[in-house]
Amino acid sequence: MNTKLYNLLKTDAESRKARALFTLDLMSERAVGIGDHSTKDFYDNAKDALAELATANDELETLDKFASDNYD
């Protein structure tokens, strides 16, 4: 894989992971994460953040494996 493409994909996944972690932190530790949301909105937002975190982690693991398989 081209290094620039690898770096682009990795940076994108890291950014989405950081955003998801921040969202989960706000929702679980700080009242600002709750705001005027209903319980359903809160739950849906938490599930969305968790799904984004899982996806980003999977992508990072896949990129690392792909890179090690192709560059070793």
C-alpha positions in Angstrom: 0.0 0.0 0.0 1.2 3.5 -0.8 2.5 5.2 2.3 0.4 8.3 1.8 -2.8 6.3 1.4 -1.9 4.2 4.5 -1.3 7.4 6.5 -4.5 9.0 5.3 -6.6 5.9 6.3 -4.8 5.6 9.7 -5.2 9.3 10.5 -8.9 9.1 9.6 -9.5 6.1 11.8 -7.5 7.7 14.7 -9.6 10.8 14.4 -12.9 9.0 14.5 -11.6 6.9 17.5 -10.7 10.1 19.4 -14.1 11.6 18.6 -15.9 8.5 19.8 -13.9 8.3 23.0 -14.5 12.0 23.6 -18.3 11.6 23.0 -18.5 8.6 25.4 -16.5 10.6 28.0 -18.8 13.6 27.8 -21.9 11.4 28.0 -20.7 9.3 30.9 -18.7 11.8 33.0 -20.0 15.2 32.2 -23.5 16.7 32.3 -22.8 18.6 29.1 -23.1 15.4 27.2 -26.7 15.0 28.3 -28.1 18.4 27.5 -31.7 18.5 26.4 -31.7 15.0 25.0 -34.4 12.4 25.8 -33.3 9.1 27.2 -33.7 7.5 23.8 -31.5 10.2 22.2 -28.9 9.7 24.9 -28.9 5.9 24.4 -28.8 6.2 20.6 -25.9 8.7 20.8 -24.0 6.4 23.1 -24.6 3.4 20.9 -23.5 5.4 17.8 -20.3 6.5 19.6 -19.6 2.9 20.7 -20.1 1.6 17.1 -17.8 4.3 15.7 -15.2 3.4 18.3 -15.4 -0.3 17.4 -15.2 0.4 13.7 -12.2 2.7 14.1 -10.4 0.2 16.3 -11.1 -2.6 13.8 -9.7 -0.4 11.0 -6.6 0.4 12.9 -5.9 -3.2 13.7 -6.5 -4.2 10.1 -4.2 -1.5 8.8 -1.5 -2.5 11.2 -1.8 -6.2 10.2 -1.9 -5.3 6.5 1.2 -3.1 6.9 3.1 -5.8 8.8 2.1 -8.5 6.4 3.2 -6.5 3.4 6.3 -4.8 4.7 8.0 -7.7 6.7 
